[in-house]
Amino acid sequence: MTLDAGRCPNGHLTYPTHPRCPECGEPQEETVDIAGGTGTVLTWTLATATPPGVRSPNPLAIVEFDVDGESVRALGQLTDEDVETGDEVRPVHVEELREPGAGIRHPDSQDWDGYRFEPV
Amino acid sequence: MEEVAIIGASMTQFGERDAWLADLLSEAGSECIDDAGVAPGEVEHLYVSNMASGEFEGQTGVMNVLAHDLGVMPAYSQRVDQTSSSGGAGVLAACQSVASGTSDVTLLVGGEKMTHRTTAEATDLIASITHPVEYKHGVTLPSFAGLTARHYLETYDAPREALATVAVKNHRHGVDNPHAQFRKEIDVETVLESPVVADPLRLYDFCPITDGSAALLFCPADRAEEYTDEYSVVTGVGGATDTHVVHERENPSVMGAVRDSSATAYDRAGRGPGDVDVAELHDMFTILEVLQSEDLGFFEKGEGWRAVEEGRTEMGGDLPVNTSGGLKSKGHPLGASGVAQAYEIHRQLTGTAGPRQVEDPEVGLACNVGGFGNCVITTVMEAAR
């Protein structure tokens, strides 16, 4: 299991990966797994009106990681409702973040496992 | 660009409607061509702004449905989908069709039928615009709003009450709009005591789920007076796209596509933010009205909340925003909203806005946001000279 960010030849980093770098248009040629690191909560919310197949309430955060001086962000569920902006968190793998097929998106069109963020 | 006039405008009652989409579209479309005194056979292009009729009710090909129901065959017809900014994208398409000389009479009708779905279903359907890495976490548009509102309040040290004041203002404006879904005043306490939807935002920070339709009729500006004395002129339209993945934006409190689309619209119109007398902004969530008021250049970044608290954006202020009641009280039938924004500005510029008329506005602006700022259309409109 990995949490792969994409890197282009100019060193720009994005999560998720894209065929071409959104900043410079160069193809992204390598990936960097950020699952082993820790990040900082940039902002968070506690969503209570959640769609079919999603836990309620659903605490979410945008987390900023530092990879060799380059910043990259990821959005994800939190393991804990007790989180504040600036807290340090780490990715924890979860087999199923929401119930595949309960919502409108076709269950085979994407994967459903991923990483929640847990306070360090 | 050759200038394009709006010579007819209409909107249906917004709210919970028994009618399905085809009937909503034909209600607005029919009233619009009557408003302009144009025969259906004169329409050369028909655009239908709609996000998701197939997903909401199982009716696709709605441009063909409406063309037949209005009797505008053999006009060229096309459905325009740009999610929540479908209406604005329709304004851009309609203006292009006229300015390019391809069509001398273009009808634009925007509409959506939503209220037969549960809130959870509608929320999921709209959240289906998100990237797979967002969707699997159960991210919704309201949760993007919660994340952004917290970032804005913490970064710019803004009080939570200022966002509630946006809702209070727009509800007050909506009282004077007979087409609005809600015509009821609320106070700051009502907002702050309503249930949490996406902390720090609560129920009254969000627009409702709505059925409705709105329509506009366009022709070359130099021919407008052949049809009517009551017309407005679209002097600049700009469209821009921001990242699909919302967290990839450098500053979560900046709406890049609002900045970029308005730069284009201002440039084409030869106008700037200081020229705008009245504006309709996309207040799907209270925080979005504040962000747009900054990114359109009306106020400095981080200062938009002060303008709201000082009453500068209410009726009687120096820049009234959302005189229609906004999406917040008027309602937000996705594909109709951008058309209804231009409808309101048209009414203001032609002096036909009734009890919500701003005094002699010359320049109006509409900002229609798709997704969470993913696609934005900004339109500058002016009173006939």
Boltz contact constraints between the chains, C-beta under 6 A:
constraints:
  - contact:
      token1: [A, 14]
      token2: [B, 248]
      max_distance: 6.0
  - contact:
      token1: [A, 16]
      token2: [B, 133]
      max_distance: 6.0
  - contact:
      token1: [A, 43]
      token2: [B, 147]
      max_distance: 6.0
  - contact:
      token1: [A, 43]
      token2: [B, 150]
      max_distance: 6.0
  - contact:
      token1: [A, 43]
      token2: [B, 151]
      max_distance: 6.0
  - contact:
      token1: [A, 45]
      token2: [B, 143]
      max_distance: 6.0
  - contact:
      token1: [A, 45]
      token2: [B, 146]
      max_distance: 6.0
  - contact:
      token1: [A, 45]
      token2: [B, 147]
      max_distance: 6.0
  - contact:
      token1: [A, 45]
      token2: [B, 198]
      max_distance: 6.0
  - contact:
      token1: [A, 45]
      token2: [B, 199]
      max_distance: 6.0
  - contact:
      token1: [A, 46]
      token2: [B, 199]
      max_distance: 6.0
  - contact:
      token1: [A, 47]
      token2: [B, 143]
      max_distance: 6.0
  - contact:
      token1: [A, 47]
      token2: [B, 198]
      max_distance: 6.0
  - contact:
      token1: [A, 48]
      token2: [B, 196]
      max_distance: 6.0
  - contact:
      token1: [A, 49]
      token2: [B, 197]
      max_distance: 6.0
  - contact:
      token1: [A, 50]
      token2: [B, 138]
      max_distance: 6.0
  - contact:
      token1: [A, 51]
      token2: [B, 120]
      max_distance: 6.0
  - contact:
      token1: [A, 51]
      token2: [B, 123]
      max_distance: 6.0
  - contact:
      token1: [A, 51]
      token2: [B, 124]
      max_distance: 6.0
  - contact:
      token1: [A, 51]
      token2: [B, 127]
      max_distance: 6.0
  - contact:
      token1: [A, 52]
      token2: [B, 120]
      max_distance: 6.0
  - contact:
      token1: [A, 52]
      token2: [B, 124]
      max_distance: 6.0
  - contact:
      token1: [A, 54]
      token2: [B, 138]
      max_distance: 6.0
  - contact:
      token1: [A, 58]
      token2: [B, 138]
      max_distance: 6.0
  - contact:
      token1: [A, 60]
      token2: [B, 143]
      max_distance: 6.0
  - contact:
      token1: [A, 62]
      token2: [B, 147]
      max_distance: 6.0
  - contact:
      token1: [A, 62]
      token2: [B, 247]
      max_distance: 6.0
  - contact:
      token1: [A, 73]
      token2: [B, 247]
      max_distance: 6.0
  - contact:
      token1: [A, 75]
      token2: [B, 247]
      max_distance: 6.0
  - contact:
      token1: [A, 76]
      token2: [B, 137]
      max_distance: 6.0
  - contact:
      token1: [A, 77]
      token2: [B, 137]
      max_distance: 6.0
  - contact:
      token1: [A, 85]
      token2: [B, 154]
      max_distance: 6.0
  - contact:
      token1: [A, 97]
      token2: [B, 136]
      max_distance: 6.0
  - contact:
      token1: [A, 97]
      token2: [B, 137]
      max_distance: 6.0
  - contact:
      token1: [A, 98]
      token2: [B, 138]
      max_distance: 6.0
  - contact:
      token1: [A, 103]
      token2: [B, 124]
      max_distance: 6.0
  - contact:
      token1: [A, 104]
      token2: [B, 124]
      max_distance: 6.0
  - contact:
      token1: [A, 104]
      token2: [B, 125]
      max_distance: 6.0
  - contact:
      token1: [A, 104]
      token2: [B, 128]
      max_distance: 6.0
  - contact:
      token1: [A, 105]
      token2: [B, 128]
      max_distance: 6.0
  - contact:
      token1: [A, 110]
      token2: [B, 132]
      max_distance: 6.0
  - contact:
      token1: [A, 112]
      token2: [B, 136]
      max_distance: 6.0
  - contact:
      token1: [A, 114]
      token2: [B, 136]
      max_distance: 6.0
